[in-house]
Amino acid sequence: MGKIILRLDRVMADRKMSLNELSKKVGVSNVNLSKIKTGKISAVRFSTLEAICEALDCQPGDILEYDKN
């Protein structure tokens, strides 16, 4: 069975956006964004994903990657 890999850190680095700045724009705590960034979560709400994509001007596929191995 594959797994979902979160690439939020890469997109944030590309946009030169800090965790604090993203947290303010998205309205999600630093702790929760950090968990998303490090992949230590089991689910992400679509509303949170939408807010992250809006703040980073990206697509969900830029943040989420499926690894079937």
PyMOL Python script that loads the backbone (N, CA, C, O; Angstrom):
from pymol import cmd

cmd.read_pdbstr("""\
ATOM      1  N   MET A   1       0.837  -1.183   0.000  1.00  0.00           N
ATOM      2  CA  MET A   1       0.000   0.000   0.000  1.00  0.00           C
ATOM      3  C   MET A   1       0.882   1.246   0.000  1.00  0.00           C
ATOM      4  O   MET A   1       1.901   1.302   0.688  1.00  0.00           O
ATOM      5  N   GLY A   2       0.477   2.233  -0.774  1.00  0.00           N
ATOM      6  CA  GLY A   2       1.234   3.474  -0.886  1.00  0.00           C
ATOM      7  C   GLY A   2       0.973   4.415   0.266  1.00  0.00           C
ATOM      8  O   GLY A   2       0.279   4.086   1.228  1.00  0.00           O
ATOM      9  N   LYS A   3       1.547   5.593   0.141  1.00  0.00           N
ATOM     10  CA  LYS A   3       1.348   6.602   1.177  1.00  0.00           C
ATOM     11  C   LYS A   3       1.348   7.992   0.552  1.00  0.00           C
ATOM     12  O   LYS A   3       1.888   8.210  -0.533  1.00  0.00           O
ATOM     13  N   ILE A   4       0.730   8.918   1.266  1.00  0.00           N
ATOM     14  CA  ILE A   4       0.694  10.311   0.851  1.00  0.00           C
ATOM     15  C   ILE A   4       1.867  11.033   1.503  1.00  0.00           C
ATOM     16  O   ILE A   4       2.085  10.920   2.709  1.00  0.00           O
ATOM     17  N   ILE A   5       2.613  11.767   0.703  1.00  0.00           N
ATOM     18  CA  ILE A   5       3.746  12.542   1.198  1.00  0.00           C
ATOM     19  C   ILE A   5       3.370  14.020   1.110  1.00  0.00           C
ATOM     20  O   ILE A   5       2.889  14.485   0.077  1.00  0.00           O
ATOM     21  N   LEU A   6       3.591  14.742   2.183  1.00  0.00           N
ATOM     22  CA  LEU A   6       3.282  16.167   2.218  1.00  0.00           C
ATOM     23  C   LEU A   6       4.520  16.965   1.847  1.00  0.00           C
ATOM     24  O   LEU A   6       5.597  16.751   2.403  1.00  0.00           O
ATOM     25  N   ARG A   7       4.364  17.875   0.914  1.00  0.00           N
ATOM     26  CA  ARG A   7       5.470  18.710   0.421  1.00  0.00           C
ATOM     27  C   ARG A   7       5.281  20.184   0.767  1.00  0.00           C
ATOM     28  O   ARG A   7       5.767  21.060   0.052  1.00  0.00           O
ATOM     29  N   LEU A   8       4.582  20.452   1.855  1.00  0.00           N
ATOM     30  CA  LEU A   8       4.328  21.830   2.248  1.00  0.00           C
ATOM     31  C   LEU A   8       5.624  22.593   2.476  1.00  0.00           C
ATOM     32  O   LEU A   8       5.724  23.764   2.110  1.00  0.00           O
ATOM     33  N   ASP A   9       6.614  21.947   3.074  1.00  0.00           N
ATOM     34  CA  ASP A   9       7.885  22.619   3.338  1.00  0.00           C
ATOM     35  C   ASP A   9       8.544  23.099   2.054  1.00  0.00           C
ATOM     36  O   ASP A   9       9.108  24.193   2.012  1.00  0.00           O
ATOM     37  N   ARG A  10       8.474  22.287   1.012  1.00  0.00           N
ATOM     38  CA  ARG A  10       9.078  22.649  -0.275  1.00  0.00           C
ATOM     39  C   ARG A  10       8.366  23.851  -0.905  1.00  0.00           C
ATOM     40  O   ARG A  10       9.010  24.769  -1.414  1.00  0.00           O
ATOM     41  N   VAL A  11       7.028  23.831  -0.863  1.00  0.00           N
ATOM     42  CA  VAL A  11       6.260  24.931  -1.452  1.00  0.00           C
ATOM     43  C   VAL A  11       6.486  26.221  -0.660  1.00  0.00           C
ATOM     44  O   VAL A  11       6.615  27.297  -1.243  1.00  0.00           O
ATOM     45  N   MET A  12       6.532  26.109   0.652  1.00  0.00           N
ATOM     46  CA  MET A  12       6.802  27.287   1.481  1.00  0.00           C
ATOM     47  C   MET A  12       8.182  27.860   1.163  1.00  0.00           C
ATOM     48  O   MET A  12       8.334  29.078   1.069  1.00  0.00           O
ATOM     49  N   ALA A  13       9.169  27.017   1.001  1.00  0.00           N
ATOM     50  CA  ALA A  13      10.526  27.479   0.681  1.00  0.00           C
ATOM     51  C   ALA A  13      10.544  28.153  -0.690  1.00  0.00           C
ATOM     52  O   ALA A  13      11.191  29.186  -0.864  1.00  0.00           O
ATOM     53  N   ASP A  14       9.840  27.574  -1.659  1.00  0.00           N
ATOM     54  CA  ASP A  14       9.769  28.170  -2.995  1.00  0.00           C
ATOM     55  C   ASP A  14       9.158  29.568  -2.948  1.00  0.00           C
ATOM     56  O   ASP A  14       9.559  30.460  -3.695  1.00  0.00           O
ATOM     57  N   ARG A  15       8.178  29.743  -2.056  1.00  0.00           N
ATOM     58  CA  ARG A  15       7.481  31.035  -1.940  1.00  0.00           C
ATOM     59  C   ARG A  15       8.142  31.958  -0.912  1.00  0.00           C
ATOM     60  O   ARG A  15       7.701  33.088  -0.700  1.00  0.00           O
ATOM     61  N   LYS A  16       9.211  31.456  -0.276  1.00  0.00           N
ATOM     62  CA  LYS A  16       9.925  32.209   0.773  1.00  0.00           C
ATOM     63  C   LYS A  16       8.966  32.691   1.859  1.00  0.00           C
ATOM     64  O   LYS A  16       9.000  33.850   2.272  1.00  0.00           O
ATOM     65  N   MET A  17       8.101  31.763   2.317  1.00  0.00           N
ATOM     66  CA  MET A  17       7.116  32.083   3.344  1.00  0.00           C
ATOM     67  C   MET A  17       7.423  31.289   4.601  1.00  0.00           C
ATOM     68  O   MET A  17       7.651  30.080   4.548  1.00  0.00           O
ATOM     69  N   SER A  18       7.428  31.975   5.723  1.00  0.00           N
ATOM     70  CA  SER A  18       7.702  31.321   7.000  1.00  0.00           C
ATOM     71  C   SER A  18       6.438  30.655   7.534  1.00  0.00           C
ATOM     72  O   SER A  18       5.329  30.930   7.075  1.00  0.00           O
ATOM     73  N   LEU A  19       6.627  29.785   8.499  1.00  0.00           N
ATOM     74  CA  LEU A  19       5.504  29.118   9.139  1.00  0.00           C
ATOM     75  C   LEU A  19       4.605  30.139   9.832  1.00  0.00           C
ATOM     76  O   LEU A  19       3.380  30.024   9.778  1.00  0.00           O
ATOM     77  N   ASN A  20       5.205  31.137  10.483  1.00  0.00           N
ATOM     78  CA  ASN A  20       4.417  32.178  11.160  1.00  0.00           C
ATOM     79  C   ASN A  20       3.577  32.973  10.172  1.00  0.00           C
ATOM     80  O   ASN A  20       2.407  33.255  10.432  1.00  0.00           O
ATOM     81  N   GLU A  21       4.160  33.329   9.056  1.00  0.00           N
ATOM     82  CA  GLU A  21       3.435  34.101   8.040  1.00  0.00           C
ATOM     83  C   GLU A  21       2.282  33.282   7.461  1.00  0.00           C
ATOM     84  O   GLU A  21       1.173  33.791   7.298  1.00  0.00           O
ATOM     85  N   LEU A  22       2.548  32.021   7.154  1.00  0.00           N
ATOM     86  CA  LEU A  22       1.498  31.158   6.614  1.00  0.00           C
ATOM     87  C   LEU A  22       0.389  30.961   7.639  1.00  0.00           C
ATOM     88  O   LEU A  22      -0.791  30.966   7.290  1.00  0.00           O
ATOM     89  N   SER A  23       0.761  30.791   8.888  1.00  0.00           N
ATOM     90  CA  SER A  23      -0.207  30.609   9.965  1.00  0.00           C
ATOM     91  C   SER A  23      -1.167  31.796  10.036  1.00  0.00           C
ATOM     92  O   SER A  23      -2.375  31.612  10.188  1.00  0.00           O
ATOM     93  N   LYS A  24      -0.636  32.999   9.928  1.00  0.00           N
ATOM     94  CA  LYS A  24      -1.472  34.197   9.978  1.00  0.00           C
ATOM     95  C   LYS A  24      -2.402  34.289   8.774  1.00  0.00           C
ATOM     96  O   LYS A  24      -3.567  34.662   8.912  1.00  0.00           O
ATOM     97  N   LYS A  25      -1.888  33.948   7.595  1.00  0.00           N
ATOM     98  CA  LYS A  25      -2.698  34.031   6.385  1.00  0.00           C
ATOM     99  C   LYS A  25      -3.797  32.972   6.346  1.00  0.00           C
ATOM    100  O   LYS A  25      -4.893  33.220   5.844  1.00  0.00           O
ATOM    101  N   VAL A  26      -3.492  31.788   6.882  1.00  0.00           N
ATOM    102  CA  VAL A  26      -4.419  30.662   6.797  1.00  0.00           C
ATOM    103  C   VAL A  26      -5.385  30.624   7.978  1.00  0.00           C
ATOM    104  O   VAL A  26      -6.501  30.119   7.858  1.00  0.00           O
ATOM    105  N   GLY A  27      -4.951  31.160   9.120  1.00  0.00           N
ATOM    106  CA  GLY A  27      -5.792  31.106  10.306  1.00  0.00           C
ATOM    107  C   GLY A  27      -5.729  29.764  11.012  1.00  0.00           C
ATOM    108  O   GLY A  27      -6.689  29.342  11.657  1.00  0.00           O
ATOM    109  N   VAL A  28      -4.593  29.099  10.886  1.00  0.00           N
ATOM    110  CA  VAL A  28      -4.345  27.807  11.533  1.00  0.00           C
ATOM    111  C   VAL A  28      -3.121  27.987  12.430  1.00  0.00           C
ATOM    112  O   VAL A  28      -2.181  28.689  12.060  1.00  0.00           O
ATOM    113  N   SER A  29      -3.127  27.368  13.585  1.00  0.00           N
ATOM    114  CA  SER A  29      -2.024  27.537  14.529  1.00  0.00           C
ATOM    115  C   SER A  29      -0.702  27.025  13.956  1.00  0.00           C
ATOM    116  O   SER A  29      -0.674  26.156  13.086  1.00  0.00           O
ATOM    117  N   ASN A  30       0.383  27.588  14.469  1.00  0.00           N
ATOM    118  CA  ASN A  30       1.723  27.137  14.075  1.00  0.00           C
ATOM    119  C   ASN A  30       1.897  25.647  14.338  1.00  0.00           C
ATOM    120  O   ASN A  30       2.499  24.934  13.536  1.00  0.00           O
ATOM    121  N   VAL A  31       1.368  25.182  15.466  1.00  0.00           N
ATOM    122  CA  VAL A  31       1.507  23.770  15.834  1.00  0.00           C
ATOM    123  C   VAL A  31       0.856  22.871  14.789  1.00  0.00           C
ATOM    124  O   VAL A  31       1.453  21.888  14.352  1.00  0.00           O
ATOM    125  N   ASN A  32      -0.364  23.208  14.391  1.00  0.00           N
ATOM    126  CA  ASN A  32      -1.064  22.380  13.400  1.00  0.00           C
ATOM    127  C   ASN A  32      -0.394  22.457  12.033  1.00  0.00           C
ATOM    128  O   ASN A  32      -0.285  21.442  11.345  1.00  0.00           O
ATOM    129  N   LEU A  33       0.056  23.639  11.630  1.00  0.00           N
ATOM    130  CA  LEU A  33       0.765  23.753  10.352  1.00  0.00           C
ATOM    131  C   LEU A  33       2.082  23.002  10.393  1.00  0.00           C
ATOM    132  O   LEU A  33       2.485  22.401   9.397  1.00  0.00           O
ATOM    133  N   SER A  34       2.750  23.030  11.525  1.00  0.00           N
ATOM    134  CA  SER A  34       3.999  22.293  11.668  1.00  0.00           C
ATOM    135  C   SER A  34       3.771  20.796  11.504  1.00  0.00           C
ATOM    136  O   SER A  34       4.581  20.104  10.888  1.00  0.00           O
ATOM    137  N   LYS A  35       2.670  20.299  12.055  1.00  0.00           N
ATOM    138  CA  LYS A  35       2.339  18.878  11.896  1.00  0.00           C
ATOM    139  C   LYS A  35       2.078  18.534  10.437  1.00  0.00           C
ATOM    140  O   LYS A  35       2.482  17.474   9.958  1.00  0.00           O
ATOM    141  N   ILE A  36       1.398  19.437   9.732  1.00  0.00           N
ATOM    142  CA  ILE A  36       1.170  19.214   8.299  1.00  0.00           C
ATOM    143  C   ILE A  36       2.505  19.236   7.569  1.00  0.00           C
ATOM    144  O   ILE A  36       2.776  18.378   6.728  1.00  0.00           O
ATOM    145  N   LYS A  37       3.324  20.205   7.888  1.00  0.00           N
ATOM    146  CA  LYS A  37       4.624  20.373   7.234  1.00  0.00           C
ATOM    147  C   LYS A  37       5.515  19.148   7.421  1.00  0.00           C
ATOM    148  O   LYS A  37       6.218  18.747   6.492  1.00  0.00           O
ATOM    149  N   THR A  38       5.493  18.554   8.603  1.00  0.00           N
ATOM    150  CA  THR A  38       6.348  17.401   8.882  1.00  0.00           C
ATOM    151  C   THR A  38       5.682  16.070   8.561  1.00  0.00           C
ATOM    152  O   THR A  38       6.313  15.019   8.669  1.00  0.00           O
ATOM    153  N   GLY A  39       4.407  16.106   8.168  1.00  0.00           N
ATOM    154  CA  GLY A  39       3.706  14.876   7.804  1.00  0.00           C
ATOM    155  C   GLY A  39       3.215  14.079   8.990  1.00  0.00           C
ATOM    156  O   GLY A  39       2.900  12.898   8.847  1.00  0.00           O
ATOM    157  N   LYS A  40       3.143  14.688  10.150  1.00  0.00           N
ATOM    158  CA  LYS A  40       2.725  13.978  11.362  1.00  0.00           C
ATOM    159  C   LYS A  40       1.229  14.148  11.615  1.00  0.00           C
ATOM    160  O   LYS A  40       0.797  14.444  12.729  1.00  0.00           O
ATOM    161  N   ILE A  41       0.453  13.952  10.552  1.00  0.00           N
ATOM    162  CA  ILE A  41      -1.000  14.048  10.640  1.00  0.00           C
ATOM    163  C   ILE A  41      -1.613  12.869   9.900  1.00  0.00           C
ATOM    164  O   ILE A  41      -0.948  12.219   9.094  1.00  0.00           O
ATOM    165  N   SER A  42      -2.865  12.601  10.174  1.00  0.00           N
ATOM    166  CA  SER A  42      -3.547  11.529   9.452  1.00  0.00           C
ATOM    167  C   SER A  42      -4.636  12.061   8.539  1.00  0.00           C
ATOM    168  O   SER A  42      -5.180  11.313   7.727  1.00  0.00           O
ATOM    169  N   ALA A  43      -4.967  13.351   8.661  1.00  0.00           N
ATOM    170  CA  ALA A  43      -6.007  13.946   7.827  1.00  0.00           C
ATOM    171  C   ALA A  43      -5.813  15.455   7.740  1.00  0.00           C
ATOM    172  O   ALA A  43      -5.241  16.080   8.633  1.00  0.00           O
ATOM    173  N   VAL A  44      -6.304  16.023   6.638  1.00  0.00           N
ATOM    174  CA  VAL A  44      -6.312  17.472   6.458  1.00  0.00           C
ATOM    175  C   VAL A  44      -7.705  17.853   5.972  1.00  0.00           C
ATOM    176  O   VAL A  44      -8.222  17.259   5.026  1.00  0.00           O
ATOM    177  N   ARG A  45      -8.299  18.826   6.609  1.00  0.00           N
ATOM    178  CA  ARG A  45      -9.608  19.307   6.159  1.00  0.00           C
ATOM    179  C   ARG A  45      -9.443  20.010   4.815  1.00  0.00           C
ATOM    180  O   ARG A  45      -8.444  20.684   4.567  1.00  0.00           O
ATOM    181  N   PHE A  46     -10.445  19.838   3.957  1.00  0.00           N
ATOM    182  CA  PHE A  46     -10.399  20.523   2.673  1.00  0.00           C
ATOM    183  C   PHE A  46     -10.353  22.031   2.854  1.00  0.00           C
ATOM    184  O   PHE A  46      -9.689  22.721   2.081  1.00  0.00           O
ATOM    185  N   SER A  47     -11.043  22.556   3.857  1.00  0.00           N
ATOM    186  CA  SER A  47     -11.031  24.009   4.083  1.00  0.00           C
ATOM    187  C   SER A  47      -9.618  24.490   4.427  1.00  0.00           C
ATOM    188  O   SER A  47      -9.212  25.575   4.011  1.00  0.00           O
ATOM    189  N   THR A  48      -8.877  23.689   5.180  1.00  0.00           N
ATOM    190  CA  THR A  48      -7.491  24.040   5.504  1.00  0.00           C
ATOM    191  C   THR A  48      -6.621  23.956   4.266  1.00  0.00           C
ATOM    192  O   THR A  48      -5.797  24.838   4.020  1.00  0.00           O
ATOM    193  N   LEU A  49      -6.797  22.912   3.493  1.00  0.00           N
ATOM    194  CA  LEU A  49      -6.032  22.745   2.252  1.00  0.00           C
ATOM    195  C   LEU A  49      -6.320  23.891   1.290  1.00  0.00           C
ATOM    196  O   LEU A  49      -5.408  24.422   0.656  1.00  0.00           O
ATOM    197  N   GLU A  50      -7.591  24.269   1.182  1.00  0.00           N
ATOM    198  CA  GLU A  50      -7.964  25.394   0.314  1.00  0.00           C
ATOM    199  C   GLU A  50      -7.289  26.684   0.775  1.00  0.00           C
ATOM    200  O   GLU A  50      -6.777  27.441  -0.049  1.00  0.00           O
ATOM    201  N   ALA A  51      -7.286  26.939   2.083  1.00  0.00           N
ATOM    202  CA  ALA A  51      -6.674  28.156   2.621  1.00  0.00           C
ATOM    203  C   ALA A  51      -5.168  28.165   2.389  1.00  0.00           C
ATOM    204  O   ALA A  51      -4.598  29.208   2.069  1.00  0.00           O
ATOM    205  N   ILE A  52      -4.524  27.020   2.546  1.00  0.00           N
ATOM    206  CA  ILE A  52      -3.084  26.916   2.295  1.00  0.00           C
ATOM    207  C   ILE A  52      -2.787  27.186   0.824  1.00  0.00           C
ATOM    208  O   ILE A  52      -1.864  27.932   0.499  1.00  0.00           O
ATOM    209  N   CYS A  53      -3.568  26.579  -0.061  1.00  0.00           N
ATOM    210  CA  CYS A  53      -3.364  26.783  -1.499  1.00  0.00           C
ATOM    211  C   CYS A  53      -3.590  28.238  -1.891  1.00  0.00           C
ATOM    212  O   CYS A  53      -2.870  28.776  -2.732  1.00  0.00           O
ATOM    213  N   GLU A  54      -4.585  28.871  -1.288  1.00  0.00           N
ATOM    214  CA  GLU A  54      -4.848  30.291  -1.552  1.00  0.00           C
ATOM    215  C   GLU A  54      -3.659  31.140  -1.092  1.00  0.00           C
ATOM    216  O   GLU A  54      -3.200  32.011  -1.831  1.00  0.00           O
ATOM    217  N   ALA A  55      -3.166  30.894   0.106  1.00  0.00           N
ATOM    218  CA  ALA A  55      -2.067  31.689   0.660  1.00  0.00           C
ATOM    219  C   ALA A  55      -0.764  31.491  -0.108  1.00  0.00           C
ATOM    220  O   ALA A  55       0.020  32.427  -0.262  1.00  0.00           O
ATOM    221  N   LEU A  56      -0.537  30.268  -0.587  1.00  0.00           N
ATOM    222  CA  LEU A  56       0.714  29.960  -1.280  1.00  0.00           C
ATOM    223  C   LEU A  56       0.585  30.034  -2.806  1.00  0.00           C
ATOM    224  O   LEU A  56       1.559  29.816  -3.526  1.00  0.00           O
ATOM    225  N   ASP A  57      -0.623  30.343  -3.294  1.00  0.00           N
ATOM    226  CA  ASP A  57      -0.882  30.410  -4.730  1.00  0.00           C
ATOM    227  C   ASP A  57      -0.390  29.137  -5.425  1.00  0.00           C
ATOM    228  O   ASP A  57       0.434  29.174  -6.339  1.00  0.00           O
ATOM    229  N   CYS A  58      -0.928  28.015  -4.952  1.00  0.00           N
ATOM    230  CA  CYS A  58      -0.528  26.723  -5.503  1.00  0.00           C
ATOM    231  C   CYS A  58      -1.740  25.807  -5.647  1.00  0.00           C
ATOM    232  O   CYS A  58      -2.856  26.177  -5.280  1.00  0.00           O
ATOM    233  N   GLN A  59      -1.517  24.640  -6.170  1.00  0.00           N
ATOM    234  CA  GLN A  59      -2.539  23.616  -6.326  1.00  0.00           C
ATOM    235  C   GLN A  59      -2.329  22.543  -5.259  1.00  0.00           C
ATOM    236  O   GLN A  59      -1.209  22.374  -4.777  1.00  0.00           O
ATOM    237  N   PRO A  60      -3.394  21.806  -4.876  1.00  0.00           N
ATOM    238  CA  PRO A  60      -3.223  20.733  -3.888  1.00  0.00           C
ATOM    239  C   PRO A  60      -2.140  19.726  -4.289  1.00  0.00           C
ATOM    240  O   PRO A  60      -1.437  19.191  -3.432  1.00  0.00           O
ATOM    241  N   GLY A  61      -2.012  19.474  -5.574  1.00  0.00           N
ATOM    242  CA  GLY A  61      -0.998  18.545  -6.057  1.00  0.00           C
ATOM    243  C   GLY A  61       0.430  19.026  -5.836  1.00  0.00           C
ATOM    244  O   GLY A  61       1.369  18.232  -5.882  1.00  0.00           O
ATOM    245  N   ASP A  62       0.596  20.317  -5.598  1.00  0.00           N
ATOM    246  CA  ASP A  62       1.920  20.850  -5.272  1.00  0.00           C
ATOM    247  C   ASP A  62       2.317  20.488  -3.847  1.00  0.00           C
ATOM    248  O   ASP A  62       3.502  20.422  -3.521  1.00  0.00           O
ATOM    249  N   ILE A  63       1.318  20.253  -3.001  1.00  0.00           N
ATOM    250  CA  ILE A  63       1.542  19.982  -1.583  1.00  0.00           C
ATOM    251  C   ILE A  63       1.461  18.494  -1.276  1.00  0.00           C
ATOM    252  O   ILE A  63       2.188  17.993  -0.418  1.00  0.00           O
ATOM    253  N   LEU A  64       0.580  17.790  -1.973  1.00  0.00           N
ATOM    254  CA  LEU A  64       0.363  16.357  -1.723  1.00  0.00           C
ATOM    255  C   LEU A  64       0.939  15.527  -2.853  1.00  0.00           C
ATOM    256  O   LEU A  64       0.784  15.853  -4.030  1.00  0.00           O
ATOM    257  N   GLU A  65       1.601  14.457  -2.474  1.00  0.00           N
ATOM    258  CA  GLU A  65       2.177  13.539  -3.461  1.00  0.00           C
ATOM    259  C   GLU A  65       1.884  12.109  -3.038  1.00  0.00           C
ATOM    260  O   GLU A  65       1.972  11.783  -1.854  1.00  0.00           O
ATOM    261  N   TYR A  66       1.539  11.258  -3.983  1.00  0.00           N
ATOM    262  CA  TYR A  66       1.260   9.854  -3.684  1.00  0.00           C
ATOM    263  C   TYR A  66       2.463   9.018  -4.088  1.00  0.00           C
ATOM    264  O   TYR A  66       2.935   9.092  -5.223  1.00  0.00           O
ATOM    265  N   ASP A  67       2.956   8.216  -3.138  1.00  0.00           N
ATOM    266  CA  ASP A  67       4.065   7.294  -3.379  1.00  0.00           C
ATOM    267  C   ASP A  67       3.539   5.890  -3.239  1.00  0.00           C
ATOM    268  O   ASP A  67       3.189   5.476  -2.134  1.00  0.00           O
ATOM    269  N   LYS A  68       3.471   5.139  -4.327  1.00  0.00           N
ATOM    270  CA  LYS A  68       2.885   3.802  -4.262  1.00  0.00           C
ATOM    271  C   LYS A  68       3.860   2.742  -3.757  1.00  0.00           C
ATOM    272  O   LYS A  68       3.469   1.589  -3.575  1.00  0.00           O
ATOM    273  N   ASN A  69       5.096   3.101  -3.533  1.00  0.00           N
ATOM    274  CA  ASN A  69       6.076   2.116  -3.046  1.00  0.00           C
ATOM    275  C   ASN A  69       6.151   2.079  -1.553  1.00  0.00           C
ATOM    276  O   ASN A  69       6.927   1.304  -0.993  1.00  0.00           O
TER     277      ASN A  69
END
""", "prot")
cmd.dss("prot")
cmd.show_as("cartoon", "prot")
cmd.util.cbc("prot")
cmd.orient("prot")
